[in-house]
Amino acid sequence: MYVNWPDHSETGFGRDVLLAQHNLSMSELFTDEGLAHLLDVYPRESLHIWTFGSEREGVNSSVRGRAPKLSGKEILEAVKRGHLWLNMRRANIDVPELAPIADLIFDTLQDASGRKTRKRDLSVLISSPNVNVNYHLDIPMVSLFQIRGEKTIWTYPREESLAPSDFIEDIIHMKREEDLPYRKTFDERATAFKLKPGMGLTWPQFMPHRVQNANCMNVSLSCEFQTLNSIVKSNAMYTNGLIRGATPLKPALNDNIGPVSVAKAAFARAHKAVAGQVPRTPPTPVTFELDTAEENCVRQLYA
Ligand SMILES: [Fe+2]
């Protein structure tokens, strides 16, 4: 198998969206049988299951579910019929069969960009026809590889009006999920990429984006990682959140790593050591269970 990154990856990394080509869809792990197997061997309690409202203006919230009793084959059936988005996080760690694919993606990106990729985390995303992932941003660096189906991703310039710094700080402090306030007018500033199997991309850290599946089940690989630069920036934003909360100052994101960013990052690490790590459990509770007997495969737990 191969993954090819563009020639300008070294100069464009962290500044531009980079498009890659690959043939990872050839893997037997991504056929229906392969996906059912992955869902069977992946720790079920770690499987994130979401359903979403339709994209509208303002802040959109997502609803979280669970599937303790279904087989991988039944979960796959529910995804094909329902309006679901499944995330097998850290699948390269929990399912060793996926490790060579993760290594191929991250090693080729590392070679092409000239940046060491750390904290490598490959998630398998399996999602229903027509599902959309609301306007949001991710704290780590991300690359997204399309394996099956078709989807459109819109990326937006990383500006204060489109991704307010205080929202990014709140996400880092785990005070909110990654969703951001969205306005239709933002789309005038967006770049749309139609992703088909064989295509992949990576974008600059904190760049807002949203995703819309075509009318087919989608399988994608979301590959999160950190570079030295992205770790410093995340930690500097952590400290900015503390400054904003304790003073009238309004610190902004700074892309240029200099002495101030490094000092802020060092302070963040010291603060985390004293205050304890931010809890990793997201604030959204589980409110539904997958059930193939239901028409949309969703049974509310607290109806
Ligand atoms: Fe994302």
py3Dmol code that shows the C-alpha trace and the ligand (Angstrom):
import py3Dmol

protein = """\
ATOM      1  CA  MET A   1       0.000   0.000   0.000  1.00  0.00           C
ATOM      2  CA  TYR A   2       1.100   3.594  -0.494  1.00  0.00           C
ATOM      3  CA  VAL A   3       0.414   7.137   0.714  1.00  0.00           C
ATOM      4  CA  ASN A   4       1.772  10.016  -1.386  1.00  0.00           C
ATOM      5  CA  TRP A   5       1.964  13.589  -0.079  1.00  0.00           C
ATOM      6  CA  PRO A   6       2.453  16.573  -2.429  1.00  0.00           C
ATOM      7  CA  ASP A   7       5.881  18.005  -3.256  1.00  0.00           C
ATOM      8  CA  HIS A   8       5.276  21.250  -1.346  1.00  0.00           C
ATOM      9  CA  SER A   9       4.423  19.432   1.921  1.00  0.00           C
ATOM     10  CA  GLU A  10       7.457  20.780   3.742  1.00  0.00           C
ATOM     11  CA  THR A  11       6.787  24.437   2.983  1.00  0.00           C
ATOM     12  CA  GLY A  12       2.991  24.142   3.086  1.00  0.00           C
ATOM     13  CA  PHE A  13       2.684  22.116   6.294  1.00  0.00           C
ATOM     14  CA  GLY A  14       0.853  24.026   9.038  1.00  0.00           C
ATOM     15  CA  ARG A  15      -0.051  26.802   6.604  1.00  0.00           C
ATOM     16  CA  ASP A  16      -2.006  25.181   3.757  1.00  0.00           C
ATOM     17  CA  VAL A  17      -4.387  22.283   3.342  1.00  0.00           C
ATOM     18  CA  LEU A  18      -2.313  19.400   1.880  1.00  0.00           C
ATOM     19  CA  LEU A  19      -3.964  16.757  -0.306  1.00  0.00           C
ATOM     20  CA  ALA A  20      -2.618  13.190  -0.315  1.00  0.00           C
ATOM     21  CA  GLN A  21      -3.242  10.159  -2.533  1.00  0.00           C
ATOM     22  CA  HIS A  22      -3.417   6.594  -1.207  1.00  0.00           C
ATOM     23  CA  ASN A  23      -4.728   3.084  -1.832  1.00  0.00           C
ATOM     24  CA  LEU A  24      -5.580   2.147   1.763  1.00  0.00           C
ATOM     25  CA  SER A  25      -9.098   1.167   0.629  1.00  0.00           C
ATOM     26  CA  MET A  26      -7.524  -2.023  -0.744  1.00  0.00           C
ATOM     27  CA  SER A  27      -7.149  -3.368   2.806  1.00  0.00           C
ATOM     28  CA  GLU A  28      -9.472  -6.249   3.711  1.00  0.00           C
ATOM     29  CA  LEU A  29      -9.997  -4.537   7.081  1.00  0.00           C
ATOM     30  CA  PHE A  30     -12.405  -2.078   5.454  1.00  0.00           C
ATOM     31  CA  THR A  31     -14.801  -4.465   3.702  1.00  0.00           C
ATOM     32  CA  ASP A  32     -18.138  -5.062   5.486  1.00  0.00           C
ATOM     33  CA  GLU A  33     -16.698  -8.235   7.020  1.00  0.00           C
ATOM     34  CA  GLY A  34     -13.492  -6.444   7.974  1.00  0.00           C
ATOM     35  CA  LEU A  35     -15.361  -3.556   9.628  1.00  0.00           C
ATOM     36  CA  ALA A  36     -17.625  -5.965  11.561  1.00  0.00           C
ATOM     37  CA  HIS A  37     -14.457  -7.700  12.772  1.00  0.00           C
ATOM     38  CA  LEU A  38     -12.868  -4.389  13.814  1.00  0.00           C
ATOM     39  CA  LEU A  39     -16.026  -3.475  15.766  1.00  0.00           C
ATOM     40  CA  ASP A  40     -15.978  -6.898  17.459  1.00  0.00           C
ATOM     41  CA  VAL A  41     -12.368  -6.721  18.592  1.00  0.00           C
ATOM     42  CA  TYR A  42     -12.302  -3.011  19.498  1.00  0.00           C
ATOM     43  CA  PRO A  43     -13.131  -2.372  23.213  1.00  0.00           C
ATOM     44  CA  ARG A  44     -16.858  -1.627  23.071  1.00  0.00           C
ATOM     45  CA  GLU A  45     -16.778   0.734  26.044  1.00  0.00           C
ATOM     46  CA  SER A  46     -14.325   2.925  24.112  1.00  0.00           C
ATOM     47  CA  LEU A  47     -16.530   3.137  21.014  1.00  0.00           C
ATOM     48  CA  HIS A  48     -17.931   6.648  20.628  1.00  0.00           C
ATOM     49  CA  ILE A  49     -21.375   6.741  19.040  1.00  0.00           C
ATOM     50  CA  TRP A  50     -22.975  10.057  18.118  1.00  0.00           C
ATOM     51  CA  THR A  51     -26.026  11.311  16.343  1.00  0.00           C
ATOM     52  CA  PHE A  52     -26.377  14.928  15.214  1.00  0.00           C
ATOM     53  CA  GLY A  53     -29.034  17.507  14.597  1.00  0.00           C
ATOM     54  CA  SER A  54     -29.114  19.091  11.155  1.00  0.00           C
ATOM     55  CA  GLU A  55     -26.661  21.932  10.583  1.00  0.00           C
ATOM     56  CA  ARG A  56     -28.219  25.221  11.597  1.00  0.00           C
ATOM     57  CA  GLU A  57     -27.065  28.601  12.738  1.00  0.00           C
ATOM     58  CA  GLY A  58     -25.759  29.057  16.279  1.00  0.00           C
ATOM     59  CA  VAL A  59     -24.208  26.343  18.403  1.00  0.00           C
ATOM     60  CA  ASN A  60     -25.173  22.793  17.464  1.00  0.00           C
ATOM     61  CA  SER A  61     -25.020  19.989  19.972  1.00  0.00           C
ATOM     62  CA  SER A  62     -24.399  16.307  19.369  1.00  0.00           C
ATOM     63  CA  VAL A  63     -26.026  13.407  21.231  1.00  0.00           C
ATOM     64  CA  ARG A  64     -24.011  10.480  22.497  1.00  0.00           C
ATOM     65  CA  GLY A  65     -25.022   6.809  22.638  1.00  0.00           C
ATOM     66  CA  ARG A  66     -23.773   3.305  23.411  1.00  0.00           C
ATOM     67  CA  ALA A  67     -24.095  -0.235  22.006  1.00  0.00           C
ATOM     68  CA  PRO A  68     -23.133  -2.752  24.696  1.00  0.00           C
ATOM     69  CA  LYS A  69     -25.096  -5.718  23.317  1.00  0.00           C
ATOM     70  CA  LEU A  70     -24.840  -5.614  19.508  1.00  0.00           C
ATOM     71  CA  SER A  71     -22.384  -7.540  17.335  1.00  0.00           C
ATOM     72  CA  GLY A  72     -20.086  -5.642  14.989  1.00  0.00           C
ATOM     73  CA  LYS A  73     -22.242  -6.789  12.064  1.00  0.00           C
ATOM     74  CA  GLU A  74     -25.391  -5.393  13.749  1.00  0.00           C
ATOM     75  CA  ILE A  75     -23.691  -2.082  14.520  1.00  0.00           C
ATOM     76  CA  LEU A  76     -22.662  -1.807  10.867  1.00  0.00           C
ATOM     77  CA  GLU A  77     -26.266  -2.463   9.834  1.00  0.00           C
ATOM     78  CA  ALA A  78     -27.425   0.298  12.213  1.00  0.00           C
ATOM     79  CA  VAL A  79     -24.940   2.728  10.641  1.00  0.00           C
ATOM     80  CA  LYS A  80     -26.201   1.908   7.140  1.00  0.00           C
ATOM     81  CA  ARG A  81     -29.844   2.457   8.180  1.00  0.00           C
ATOM     82  CA  GLY A  82     -29.568   5.193  10.797  1.00  0.00           C
ATOM     83  CA  HIS A  83     -28.115   8.682  11.207  1.00  0.00           C
ATOM     84  CA  LEU A  84     -25.013   7.785  13.169  1.00  0.00           C
ATOM     85  CA  TRP A  85     -21.365   8.623  13.485  1.00  0.00           C
ATOM     86  CA  LEU A  86     -19.028   6.057  15.063  1.00  0.00           C
ATOM     87  CA  ASN A  87     -15.530   6.827  16.244  1.00  0.00           C
ATOM     88  CA  MET A  88     -13.079   4.055  17.150  1.00  0.00           C
ATOM     89  CA  ARG A  89     -10.496   6.248  18.841  1.00  0.00           C
ATOM     90  CA  ARG A  90      -6.900   5.065  19.249  1.00  0.00           C
ATOM     91  CA  ALA A  91      -7.743   2.064  17.077  1.00  0.00           C
ATOM     92  CA  ASN A  92      -4.055   1.760  16.091  1.00  0.00           C
ATOM     93  CA  ILE A  93      -3.305   1.004  19.768  1.00  0.00           C
ATOM     94  CA  ASP A  94      -6.336  -1.159  20.592  1.00  0.00           C
ATOM     95  CA  VAL A  95      -6.411  -3.115  17.323  1.00  0.00           C
ATOM     96  CA  PRO A  96      -2.843  -4.115  16.374  1.00  0.00           C
ATOM     97  CA  GLU A  97      -3.952  -5.045  12.818  1.00  0.00           C
ATOM     98  CA  LEU A  98      -4.417  -1.310  12.161  1.00  0.00           C
ATOM     99  CA  ALA A  99      -0.965  -0.310  13.407  1.00  0.00           C
ATOM    100  CA  PRO A 100       0.816  -0.793  10.027  1.00  0.00           C
ATOM    101  CA  ILE A 101      -1.719   1.507   8.314  1.00  0.00           C
ATOM    102  CA  ALA A 102      -1.220   4.177  10.989  1.00  0.00           C
ATOM    103  CA  ASP A 103       2.549   3.851  10.662  1.00  0.00           C
ATOM    104  CA  LEU A 104       2.337   4.257   6.886  1.00  0.00           C
ATOM    105  CA  ILE A 105       0.229   7.433   7.142  1.00  0.00           C
ATOM    106  CA  PHE A 106       2.275   9.066   9.900  1.00  0.00           C
ATOM    107  CA  ASP A 107       5.691   7.990   8.601  1.00  0.00           C
ATOM    108  CA  THR A 108       4.993   9.316   5.103  1.00  0.00           C
ATOM    109  CA  LEU A 109       3.622  12.580   6.510  1.00  0.00           C
ATOM    110  CA  GLN A 110       6.652  12.908   8.757  1.00  0.00           C
ATOM    111  CA  ASP A 111       9.026  12.346   5.829  1.00  0.00           C
ATOM    112  CA  ALA A 112       7.156  14.702   3.503  1.00  0.00           C
ATOM    113  CA  SER A 113       6.678  17.538   6.004  1.00  0.00           C
ATOM    114  CA  GLY A 114      10.018  17.272   7.802  1.00  0.00           C
ATOM    115  CA  ARG A 115       8.162  17.389  11.150  1.00  0.00           C
ATOM    116  CA  LYS A 116       8.256  14.651  13.745  1.00  0.00           C
ATOM    117  CA  THR A 117       4.711  13.369  14.311  1.00  0.00           C
ATOM    118  CA  ARG A 118       4.086  12.507  17.977  1.00  0.00           C
ATOM    119  CA  LYS A 119       1.139  11.097  19.938  1.00  0.00           C
ATOM    120  CA  ARG A 120      -0.068   9.213  16.862  1.00  0.00           C
ATOM    121  CA  ASP A 121      -3.733   8.342  17.161  1.00  0.00           C
ATOM    122  CA  LEU A 122      -5.617   6.713  14.286  1.00  0.00           C
ATOM    123  CA  SER A 123      -9.408   6.638  14.640  1.00  0.00           C
ATOM    124  CA  VAL A 124     -11.692   4.673  12.334  1.00  0.00           C
ATOM    125  CA  LEU A 125     -14.813   6.707  11.532  1.00  0.00           C
ATOM    126  CA  ILE A 126     -17.862   4.820  10.254  1.00  0.00           C
ATOM    127  CA  SER A 127     -20.831   7.066   9.500  1.00  0.00           C
ATOM    128  CA  SER A 128     -24.330   6.925   8.035  1.00  0.00           C
ATOM    129  CA  PRO A 129     -25.479   8.261   4.666  1.00  0.00           C
ATOM    130  CA  ASN A 130     -26.076  12.038   4.691  1.00  0.00           C
ATOM    131  CA  VAL A 131     -24.697  12.545   8.206  1.00  0.00           C
ATOM    132  CA  ASN A 132     -23.025  15.853   8.827  1.00  0.00           C
ATOM    133  CA  VAL A 133     -20.392  16.707  11.402  1.00  0.00           C
ATOM    134  CA  ASN A 134     -21.084  20.187  12.690  1.00  0.00           C
ATOM    135  CA  TYR A 135     -18.752  23.148  12.393  1.00  0.00           C
ATOM    136  CA  HIS A 136     -15.917  22.564  14.871  1.00  0.00           C
ATOM    137  CA  LEU A 137     -12.174  22.488  15.321  1.00  0.00           C
ATOM    138  CA  ASP A 138      -9.753  19.940  16.742  1.00  0.00           C
ATOM    139  CA  ILE A 139      -7.017  20.727  19.251  1.00  0.00           C
ATOM    140  CA  PRO A 140      -4.387  18.278  17.869  1.00  0.00           C
ATOM    141  CA  MET A 141      -3.231  18.241  14.246  1.00  0.00           C
ATOM    142  CA  VAL A 142      -5.465  16.047  12.076  1.00  0.00           C
ATOM    143  CA  SER A 143      -5.316  14.298   8.732  1.00  0.00           C
ATOM    144  CA  LEU A 144      -8.395  12.674   7.256  1.00  0.00           C
ATOM    145  CA  PHE A 145      -8.267   9.736   4.824  1.00  0.00           C
ATOM    146  CA  GLN A 146     -11.307   8.654   2.857  1.00  0.00           C
ATOM    147  CA  ILE A 147     -11.660   4.844   2.599  1.00  0.00           C
ATOM    148  CA  ARG A 148     -15.254   4.177   1.482  1.00  0.00           C
ATOM    149  CA  GLY A 149     -18.130   6.404   0.349  1.00  0.00           C
ATOM    150  CA  GLU A 150     -17.978  10.096  -0.425  1.00  0.00           C
ATOM    151  CA  LYS A 151     -18.070  13.217   1.701  1.00  0.00           C
ATOM    152  CA  THR A 152     -17.440  16.929   1.422  1.00  0.00           C
ATOM    153  CA  ILE A 153     -15.276  18.767   3.905  1.00  0.00           C
ATOM    154  CA  TRP A 154     -15.352  22.547   4.141  1.00  0.00           C
ATOM    155  CA  THR A 155     -12.303  24.184   5.729  1.00  0.00           C
ATOM    156  CA  TYR A 156     -12.434  27.793   6.931  1.00  0.00           C
ATOM    157  CA  PRO A 157      -9.699  30.370   7.532  1.00  0.00           C
ATOM    158  CA  ARG A 158      -8.541  30.359  11.125  1.00  0.00           C
ATOM    159  CA  GLU A 159      -9.587  33.855  12.119  1.00  0.00           C
ATOM    160  CA  GLU A 160     -10.971  35.336  15.337  1.00  0.00           C
ATOM    161  CA  SER A 161     -14.388  35.937  13.758  1.00  0.00           C
ATOM    162  CA  LEU A 162     -14.646  32.299  12.600  1.00  0.00           C
ATOM    163  CA  ALA A 163     -12.943  30.544  15.536  1.00  0.00           C
ATOM    164  CA  PRO A 164     -12.879  32.802  18.625  1.00  0.00           C
ATOM    165  CA  SER A 165      -9.809  32.326  20.830  1.00  0.00           C
ATOM    166  CA  ASP A 166     -11.896  32.038  24.010  1.00  0.00           C
ATOM    167  CA  PHE A 167     -13.766  29.074  22.470  1.00  0.00           C
ATOM    168  CA  ILE A 168     -10.488  27.340  21.612  1.00  0.00           C
ATOM    169  CA  GLU A 169      -9.288  27.916  25.179  1.00  0.00           C
ATOM    170  CA  ASP A 170     -12.533  26.463  26.589  1.00  0.00           C
ATOM    171  CA  ILE A 171     -12.144  23.364  24.399  1.00  0.00           C
ATOM    172  CA  ILE A 172      -8.572  22.922  25.645  1.00  0.00           C
ATOM    173  CA  HIS A 173      -9.786  23.287  29.242  1.00  0.00           C
ATOM    174  CA  MET A 174     -12.494  20.673  28.488  1.00  0.00           C
ATOM    175  CA  LYS A 175     -15.230  23.155  29.355  1.00  0.00           C
ATOM    176  CA  ARG A 176     -16.966  22.453  26.049  1.00  0.00           C
ATOM    177  CA  GLU A 177     -16.978  19.988  23.146  1.00  0.00           C
ATOM    178  CA  GLU A 178     -15.271  21.032  19.907  1.00  0.00           C
ATOM    179  CA  ASP A 179     -18.420  22.518  18.329  1.00  0.00           C
ATOM    180  CA  LEU A 180     -18.217  26.205  17.385  1.00  0.00           C
ATOM    181  CA  PRO A 181     -20.932  28.785  16.671  1.00  0.00           C
ATOM    182  CA  TYR A 182     -21.743  28.607  12.958  1.00  0.00           C
ATOM    183  CA  ARG A 183     -23.180  31.128  10.499  1.00  0.00           C
ATOM    184  CA  LYS A 184     -24.169  30.328   6.904  1.00  0.00           C
ATOM    185  CA  THR A 185     -22.222  33.405   5.805  1.00  0.00           C
ATOM    186  CA  PHE A 186     -19.011  31.669   6.943  1.00  0.00           C
ATOM    187  CA  ASP A 187     -19.349  29.463   3.852  1.00  0.00           C
ATOM    188  CA  GLU A 188     -18.348  32.390   1.639  1.00  0.00           C
ATOM    189  CA  ARG A 189     -14.873  32.020   3.190  1.00  0.00           C
ATOM    190  CA  ALA A 190     -14.731  28.215   3.006  1.00  0.00           C
ATOM    191  CA  THR A 191     -12.833  25.887   0.699  1.00  0.00           C
ATOM    192  CA  ALA A 192     -14.738  22.696  -0.148  1.00  0.00           C
ATOM    193  CA  PHE A 193     -13.028  19.359  -0.876  1.00  0.00           C
ATOM    194  CA  LYS A 194     -15.025  16.443  -2.246  1.00  0.00           C
ATOM    195  CA  LEU A 195     -13.362  13.362  -0.729  1.00  0.00           C
ATOM    196  CA  LYS A 196     -13.487   9.988  -2.458  1.00  0.00           C
ATOM    197  CA  PRO A 197     -11.617   6.768  -1.666  1.00  0.00           C
ATOM    198  CA  GLY A 198      -7.963   7.308  -2.518  1.00  0.00           C
ATOM    199  CA  MET A 199      -7.954  10.870  -1.223  1.00  0.00           C
ATOM    200  CA  GLY A 200      -6.701  12.279   2.059  1.00  0.00           C
ATOM    201  CA  LEU A 201      -5.832  15.672   3.479  1.00  0.00           C
ATOM    202  CA  THR A 202      -4.330  17.478   6.432  1.00  0.00           C
ATOM    203  CA  TRP A 203      -4.900  21.063   7.530  1.00  0.00           C
ATOM    204  CA  PRO A 204      -3.331  23.618   9.889  1.00  0.00           C
ATOM    205  CA  GLN A 205      -3.957  23.274  13.643  1.00  0.00           C
ATOM    206  CA  PHE A 206      -7.204  24.798  14.995  1.00  0.00           C
ATOM    207  CA  MET A 207      -8.610  25.284  11.467  1.00  0.00           C
ATOM    208  CA  PRO A 208     -12.434  25.148  11.679  1.00  0.00           C
ATOM    209  CA  HIS A 209     -14.199  22.665   9.398  1.00  0.00           C
ATOM    210  CA  ARG A 210     -17.431  20.783   8.876  1.00  0.00           C
ATOM    211  CA  VAL A 211     -18.251  17.588   7.010  1.00  0.00           C
ATOM    212  CA  GLN A 212     -21.245  16.345   5.027  1.00  0.00           C
ATOM    213  CA  ASN A 213     -21.574  12.729   3.902  1.00  0.00           C
ATOM    214  CA  ALA A 214     -23.042  11.941   0.499  1.00  0.00           C
ATOM    215  CA  ASN A 215     -25.978   9.503   0.357  1.00  0.00           C
ATOM    216  CA  CYS A 216     -23.846   6.463   1.243  1.00  0.00           C
ATOM    217  CA  MET A 217     -22.139   4.931   4.250  1.00  0.00           C
ATOM    218  CA  ASN A 218     -18.716   6.467   4.827  1.00  0.00           C
ATOM    219  CA  VAL A 219     -15.528   4.979   6.223  1.00  0.00           C
ATOM    220  CA  SER A 220     -12.713   7.405   6.959  1.00  0.00           C
ATOM    221  CA  LEU A 221      -9.545   7.416   9.018  1.00  0.00           C
ATOM    222  CA  SER A 222      -9.055  10.395  11.279  1.00  0.00           C
ATOM    223  CA  CYS A 223      -5.379  10.582  12.175  1.00  0.00           C
ATOM    224  CA  GLU A 224      -4.596  12.876  15.092  1.00  0.00           C
ATOM    225  CA  PHE A 225      -1.042  13.774  15.967  1.00  0.00           C
ATOM    226  CA  GLN A 226       1.088  16.491  17.490  1.00  0.00           C
ATOM    227  CA  THR A 227       4.210  18.254  16.371  1.00  0.00           C
ATOM    228  CA  LEU A 228       6.490  20.166  18.716  1.00  0.00           C
ATOM    229  CA  ASN A 229       4.953  23.355  17.331  1.00  0.00           C
ATOM    230  CA  SER A 230       1.356  22.191  17.899  1.00  0.00           C
ATOM    231  CA  ILE A 231       2.113  21.128  21.487  1.00  0.00           C
ATOM    232  CA  VAL A 232       3.564  24.566  22.270  1.00  0.00           C
ATOM    233  CA  LYS A 233       0.567  26.299  20.672  1.00  0.00           C
ATOM    234  CA  SER A 234      -1.994  24.184  22.565  1.00  0.00           C
ATOM    235  CA  ASN A 235      -0.237  24.802  25.848  1.00  0.00           C
ATOM    236  CA  ALA A 236       0.116  28.527  25.152  1.00  0.00           C
ATOM    237  CA  MET A 237      -3.653  28.629  24.512  1.00  0.00           C
ATOM    238  CA  TYR A 238      -4.195  26.793  27.806  1.00  0.00           C
ATOM    239  CA  THR A 239      -2.343  29.600  29.584  1.00  0.00           C
ATOM    240  CA  ASN A 240      -4.236  32.225  27.577  1.00  0.00           C
ATOM    241  CA  GLY A 241      -7.445  30.719  29.007  1.00  0.00           C
ATOM    242  CA  LEU A 242      -6.098  31.171  32.527  1.00  0.00           C
ATOM    243  CA  ILE A 243      -5.073  34.768  31.748  1.00  0.00           C
ATOM    244  CA  ARG A 244      -8.510  35.529  30.271  1.00  0.00           C
ATOM    245  CA  GLY A 245     -10.239  34.094  33.328  1.00  0.00           C
ATOM    246  CA  ALA A 246      -8.115  35.996  35.870  1.00  0.00           C
ATOM    247  CA  THR A 247      -7.481  39.366  34.181  1.00  0.00           C
ATOM    248  CA  PRO A 248      -9.248  41.824  31.818  1.00  0.00           C
ATOM    249  CA  LEU A 249      -6.741  40.878  29.080  1.00  0.00           C
ATOM    250  CA  LYS A 250      -7.912  39.293  25.821  1.00  0.00           C
ATOM    251  CA  PRO A 251      -4.964  37.188  24.625  1.00  0.00           C
ATOM    252  CA  ALA A 252      -5.079  35.959  21.018  1.00  0.00           C
ATOM    253  CA  LEU A 253      -3.689  32.917  19.249  1.00  0.00           C
ATOM    254  CA  ASN A 254      -0.143  33.492  18.029  1.00  0.00           C
ATOM    255  CA  ASP A 255       1.064  31.348  15.139  1.00  0.00           C
ATOM    256  CA  ASN A 256       4.676  32.426  15.471  1.00  0.00           C
ATOM    257  CA  ILE A 257       6.346  30.370  18.149  1.00  0.00           C
ATOM    258  CA  GLY A 258       8.600  32.739  20.093  1.00  0.00           C
ATOM    259  CA  PRO A 259       9.786  33.274  23.665  1.00  0.00           C
ATOM    260  CA  VAL A 260       6.309  34.359  24.838  1.00  0.00           C
ATOM    261  CA  SER A 261       4.594  31.218  23.474  1.00  0.00           C
ATOM    262  CA  VAL A 262       7.300  28.992  24.919  1.00  0.00           C
ATOM    263  CA  ALA A 263       7.026  30.707  28.330  1.00  0.00           C
ATOM    264  CA  LYS A 264       3.235  30.342  28.258  1.00  0.00           C
ATOM    265  CA  ALA A 265       3.567  26.665  27.307  1.00  0.00           C
ATOM    266  CA  ALA A 266       6.022  26.085  30.158  1.00  0.00           C
ATOM    267  CA  PHE A 267       3.607  27.776  32.562  1.00  0.00           C
ATOM    268  CA  ALA A 268       0.768  25.556  31.309  1.00  0.00           C
ATOM    269  CA  ARG A 269       2.774  22.420  32.005  1.00  0.00           C
ATOM    270  CA  ALA A 270       3.621  23.650  35.519  1.00  0.00           C
ATOM    271  CA  HIS A 271      -0.019  24.577  36.127  1.00  0.00           C
ATOM    272  CA  LYS A 272      -1.239  21.167  34.974  1.00  0.00           C
ATOM    273  CA  ALA A 273       1.288  19.502  37.279  1.00  0.00           C
ATOM    274  CA  VAL A 274      -0.100  21.433  40.245  1.00  0.00           C
ATOM    275  CA  ALA A 275      -3.787  21.536  39.297  1.00  0.00           C
ATOM    276  CA  GLY A 276      -3.870  17.979  37.939  1.00  0.00           C
ATOM    277  CA  GLN A 277      -4.600  16.925  34.368  1.00  0.00           C
ATOM    278  CA  VAL A 278      -7.833  18.127  32.828  1.00  0.00           C
ATOM    279  CA  PRO A 279     -10.302  15.197  32.971  1.00  0.00           C
ATOM    280  CA  ARG A 280     -10.383  13.357  29.642  1.00  0.00           C
ATOM    281  CA  THR A 281     -14.057  12.440  29.860  1.00  0.00           C
ATOM    282  CA  PRO A 282     -16.077  14.672  27.546  1.00  0.00           C
ATOM    283  CA  PRO A 283     -18.966  16.551  29.185  1.00  0.00           C
ATOM    284  CA  THR A 284     -21.672  14.998  26.956  1.00  0.00           C
ATOM    285  CA  PRO A 285     -23.564  12.170  28.743  1.00  0.00           C
ATOM    286  CA  VAL A 286     -24.763   8.969  27.040  1.00  0.00           C
ATOM    287  CA  THR A 287     -28.483   9.360  26.307  1.00  0.00           C
ATOM    288  CA  PHE A 288     -29.355   6.642  23.758  1.00  0.00           C
ATOM    289  CA  GLU A 289     -28.643   3.011  22.965  1.00  0.00           C
ATOM    290  CA  LEU A 290     -28.302   1.490  19.497  1.00  0.00           C
ATOM    291  CA  ASP A 291     -31.171  -0.901  18.840  1.00  0.00           C
ATOM    292  CA  THR A 292     -31.731  -2.487  15.419  1.00  0.00           C
ATOM    293  CA  ALA A 293     -35.397  -3.134  16.380  1.00  0.00           C
ATOM    294  CA  GLU A 294     -36.043   0.625  16.262  1.00  0.00           C
ATOM    295  CA  GLU A 295     -36.750   2.216  12.903  1.00  0.00           C
ATOM    296  CA  ASN A 296     -33.824   4.620  13.126  1.00  0.00           C
ATOM    297  CA  CYS A 297     -31.810   2.223  15.344  1.00  0.00           C
ATOM    298  CA  VAL A 298     -31.832   4.734  18.235  1.00  0.00           C
ATOM    299  CA  ARG A 299     -33.602   3.985  21.555  1.00  0.00           C
ATOM    300  CA  GLN A 300     -33.656   6.893  24.016  1.00  0.00           C
ATOM    301  CA  LEU A 301     -32.436   5.846  27.452  1.00  0.00           C
ATOM    302  CA  TYR A 302     -34.260   8.495  29.457  1.00  0.00           C
ATOM    303  CA  ALA A 303     -37.387   9.131  27.398  1.00  0.00           C
TER     304      ALA A 303
END
"""
ligand_1 = """\
1
LIG
Fe -12.523 17.505 13.017
"""
view = py3Dmol.view(width=600, height=400)
view.addModel(protein, "pdb")
view.setStyle({"model": 0}, {"cartoon": {"style": "trace"}})
view.addModel(ligand_1, "xyz")
view.setStyle({"model": 1}, {"stick": {}})
view.zoomTo()
view.show()
